[in-house]
């Protein structure tokens, strides 16, 4: 790992989950970094030192179910409202009253909902790769079941406990390498190839993963870090986030269509399916993210944006943080 010694602090803090593990670097206003699937605090390794050098207290967590954070047994313990409360408790456990929150992938959705449900704690929100889409429409499981025609959308594939785990467990490191490669700008399948977001009937997700080389952003030592964590913890805690989407839809009914009004930034990759499928969500930002300061799509970039293009992401984030308005419990 490039982060070690006195540069960073590992800490465990109490949360509704039991404990949350975090990695901290720097001093100043608090910036909370929330990773996605299937990652860990380590996905922010390029951002922590840069944010610290820019004068911020950068804190990257292991979301509940990951790494050294608690992994509740009950599938329902991974619903969105509980993850939001974890984040708020982390802020308070660090002796702060408010923070900026930045998330990637599932972490972007968690960050947006943290700002929505706890606006007194989260004063600004950064979203990476996954655009904000307000709660609404049909039940998510119904939407996903209609996607793909004769094939099965990966979110539906993840729903049955044990099914995806049985695919992953025999070779966690190989599965992770394939999953990361399938969504990376330099190794994703070429246009017209079978889409790795879908599963052929009777098949497995890994059937469509690229083989032969790692993405440029993922060194063997980086893959060792991720694989080591999931070989120790398993993937069930991480997958349980997907298994709560219908519960979230029910829990968040009072917020149907609600905008996130805090100052915000969005950064996506032009090659990322998330920004393609949710292009209408990005177009709706004047309504759904009325506090948006800037929005960016990086050319030739896939899904793992802060690892694929760290220098550009770091510049965008530090410029955005510097532009946040004072007088909101931030500066």
N, C-alpha and C positions, 0 to 999 in steps of 0.2 A: 504494500500500500504506500502511496506517496505521502500520506498523512501519518505522522507518528510523533512520539516523544512529547516535548513540551508544547508543540504547536497546537495540539488538540486535547480536549478532555472528553473521555467517555463517562457517562453518568446514567444511573438508573433513577427514575422519579416515579412516585406513586401516581396511579391513574385509575379510572373506573375499571380498566382491564386488569389491574393488579400492578403492573409496572410497564413503563415505557423506557426503552433504551434510546439514548441520544448521544450525538457527537457534537461538540461545541468548539468554536474557534472565534476569537476576536472579542472586542468590547464595543459597546454602543447600542443603538436601537436594535431591538430583536427582530431577526428575520428567521421564520420557521420554514424549513424545507421538508416537503412531504413527497416521498417516492411513490412509484407505481408498481405494477405487476410485470414480471416477477423479479423484484430488485431488493434494495435495502438502502440504508443511509449512504452506502458507498456510491450510489449513483450520483451523489452531489460532491464527489471528491474534488472535482475541478472548480466548483463554485465556493466551497468553504474558505479556502485561503484568499481568494480574490475579494469576497465580501468582507472578510476580516480586515484585509489591507485597506479597504475603502471606508472603514470606520464603523462596521456593523458587527453585532453579535450574531453570528451565523450558527444556527442549530439545525442539524439534520436528524430526524427520528427514524427508528424502525417502527413502522405502523404495527398495530396489534396484529398478531399472527405471524410476524416476521422476526428474524434475527433473535436478539436477546430480549425483545419485548414479550409480554405474556401472550399465550395462545389459548384463549378460552375454548373449552370443548364444544359448547353449544353453538351450532351454526348461526343461530339468530343473534349471537353476541357480536357479529360483524356488521350489523346494520349501520347505516350512515350516521344516524343521530348519536350512536355510541362513539364512533370515530371522531366526530366533531367534539364531543366532550373530552375525549383523550387529548385533543389538541389544546383545548382551553385549559385543561388541568396542567399540561406541560408549561404553558405560559405562566400560570400562577406559581407552579413549583419552582420556576426559575426566578421568582421574585419580581415578575413584571405584571403590569395590568393590561398591556396591549402589545400587539405584534403585527408585523406584515407577514402574510402567509403566502408561500409559493409552492405550487404542486405540479407534478408531471404525471401524465397518464391517469390512473385512478387517483393519484395524489392531486391532480388538477380538479377533479370532481369533488374530492374531499375538501380541498381548499375553498372552492366556490361555495360549498354548502356550509363550511365553517364561517365564512363571511356572511352568508345569508342568515344562519341560525344564531350566530353569536357576534353581531356587528359591534357590540361594545368592546369586544376583545380583539377582533381582527379588523384593522383599520384600512388595510389595502390588500389586494389579492393579485398574484401573478399566476397565470395559467399557461402550462407548456403542453403542447401536442394535442390535448383534448379540449375543444371549445366548450364554453358554458352553454348548456341547454336547460332552460327552466323545466321543472316538473310539469308534466301534462301528457295528454294523449292517452292511448290505450295502455293496459298493463304491459310492462316490458316483456314478459315471457311470451305474450301473444305476438308482439312485434317481431321478436327474434325467431319465433317458430315459422313465420311467414317468409323469412329471408332465405335465399339460396336455392329455392326450387327443390330439385332432387338432392341437394346437398344440405348439410347441417351447419349453421353458423356456429362459430367457436364458443360464443357465450352460452348457447343452448347446450353444446357439448360439455361445458363445464358444470352444468347444473346438478347432475346426479352425483352425490357424494361417492367417492371411490373410483369413478370411471376415469377421469383424467389422471388421478393419482396412479392408477394401474399402468397407464402409458408411460408416465414420467419416471416412476420409482426405479425401474431396472437400470437406467442410465441417466441420472439427474444432470450430470455435466454435459453429456451429449445433447440431451433435450434442450437445455438452456442455450447451448451454442446455436442449435438450429432455430430456436424461437427468436433469439436476438438477431440472427442473420436474416431470417425471413422478413423482418421489419426494418432493416437497416438500408440506408440509401445505396450503399455500394455492393450489397450482396442479396437484396431482395429479388424474387423471381422476375424475369423479364416480362414485359407487357405481352399478354396473350397466354402466359403460362397459367396453370391452375392456381387459384387464389389460396394462399396459406391460411386465410381467415376462415376457411370453410373445410368441412370434413366430408369426404365421400362416404356414402352409405356403407356402413360396416367397416370403415377405415379408421385411421387415427390421425390426429393433427400433424404428427411428425412426418407423415407420408409426403408432405409437400414442403418440408424444410429444405433449404439449400445445404449441400454438403461440400466439403473439400477445403474451405478456408473460413477464417473468422473475419468479421467486419474490421475495418481499419482501426476503429475506436476501442476494440476489445482485445487486449493482449492476453496471453495465456495466464499471466498472474492475476489479471482482473477476473477472468473466468474462474480461476481457482477460488477467489474470494466469494463469488456468488454461489458456486457449486458447493463449497464447503459449508456455507450457511444452510442451504436447502437440503443437503445430505444429512445435516444434523437435525433440522426442524421438520422436514417434509414440506409438502406443498399445500396441505389441507387448509391451514390458516389463511394462506394467500388466496386460495380458490374460493374460500367462504365469502369473500367480498362479492363475487359474482352471484353467489347463491342467496343474496339478500336484496336483489334489485326490485323484486315485487314488494317485499316488506318496505323498502325505501319509498316506493311509489305510494303505498298506503300511509306511511308515517308523515310524508311531506305534503299530503293533500292540502293542508292549510296554506302552503306556499305555492300553490298551482300558478304557473305563469310568472312568478315573482322575479323581478330583476335583482341583480347584485349591484348596489349603487356606489360602493366604495371605489376609490381610485384603483384602476386595474391595468394590466398589460397582458397581451396574448402573444405567444411565440409558437409557430408551428413549422413543420417541414412540408414542402410542396409535394414530396413523394409519399407522404404519410397518408394511409387510407383514412385515418381519423379526420384529417382536414378535407379530404375529398368527399367522404360520405356526409360530413357535417358542414358542408360549404354554406348551406342556408343559415345555419346557426351563426356562422361568422358574419354573414350579411345582416343578421338581426341584431348585432351588437349595439347599434344606437339605441335600441329599445331594451335589450336584456342586460347590457353592460354600459349604462349611461355615464359611468365615471371612467370609461376607457381612456387612457392617456396615449397608448400606441398599440398597434397590432402589426405583427411581422410574420411573413412566410419566407423561410430560407430555402433558396434554390438547391436542388440536388441533395436534399436532406430527408431522411426517413423519420422514424418514430422516436428514436432514443436521443432526442435533440440536444440535451445539455452534455451528453457524452460524445455525440457525433461532431458537434460544432461548439465546443466549450468557449472559445475566444469570443465568438459572435454573441452567444447567449449571455456571457458574463458582461459584455459591453452594454447590451440592451438592458439587462437587469440593473447594473449600477447607474446607468443614465436615468432609468425609470425611478429608482429609489431616490436619487438626488432631486428629481422633479416633483416628488410627492409634496402636497401642500402642508404647510406647518399648521399648528393649532388643532390637530385632530388626535392628540395624545401620541404623536409620532416623534416630532422634534421638539 
